[in-house]
């Protein structure tokens, strides 16, 4: 008989608590308290915004799973979403540690292929919406800020990159991504051995591809609704920077907050392999604040508050790993 203390939930929980403790130690407990006091009541708004964002993320994932839930409730998906993101925040090198956790949790209700497919599909939609978010930001920068020729060139380049990536995502949803990836990597000499191992599981991968294609081809309304939910979640996330700067009496518009959010997230995602984007996020804030004519040093304070907010939700996510939700929070009708 297996000990309950050796299951994967406990493992994720213990690793998470250890990493969180280390990160809090590195930042400094008194530094955290001082910055929360400095932000005042606005900090509750910063925390509350992310409850809404996680709710929308969970709802998007819930729609991706579709009708064949086999008894899984929205409250469970909400829990897995918060816990999954918490694990991602503290995963070394690449922020994907929460995905195996979500698959393992879904395996209790769905078959392995369905679980894997829904997690991959959600991640694709999550990233897909990010490029729409960046595309909107680039267009806003082109029309709202007086840019030098060099900056204009960079923005137009970014615009074209976003359009190309969005096109590639559409192709992936239409034709599947797994087989396309295998064909692409098979042309790279050093990746051939890896591809050979993947081909041994080609039947499973084809089933995953079939699920991804089905979401776009046969559930088109759900596809765009899911994309809308993810995009709106990112727009709502801009309020975090609006509230933080209001806390220190800096009068900015929502457009400024939107540009800060988009610019800093773009820079942080360029260095996605760094746990908690240590250092990369601060650099992103510095550059964005400088381009908006704000004191770049303010970016350090903003970065600290966003990290403290992350610590809060990491703690909640880790606690939820050990909690079993009982009540359904929402009912959803499918086409």
Protein Blocks (a to p, Z undefined) as FASTA:
>chain_A
ZZfklcmklmmmmmmmmmmmmmmmmnopklmmmmmmmnmmmlmmmmmmmmmmmmmmmmmm
mmmnommnnopafklmmmmmmmmmmmmmmmghiacklmmmmmmmmmmmmcfklmmmmmmm
mmmmmmmmmmmmmmmmmmmmmmmpccdfklmmmmmmmmmmmmmmmmmmmmmmmnojklmm
mmmmmmpmklmmmmmmmmmmmmmmmmmmmmmmmmmmmmmmmmmmmmmmmmmmmmmmmmmm
mmmmmmnopacdfklmmmmmmmmmmmmmmmmmbghhiojlmmmmmmmmmmnopafklmmm
mmmmmmmmmmmmmmmmmmmmmpccfbdfbdcddZZ
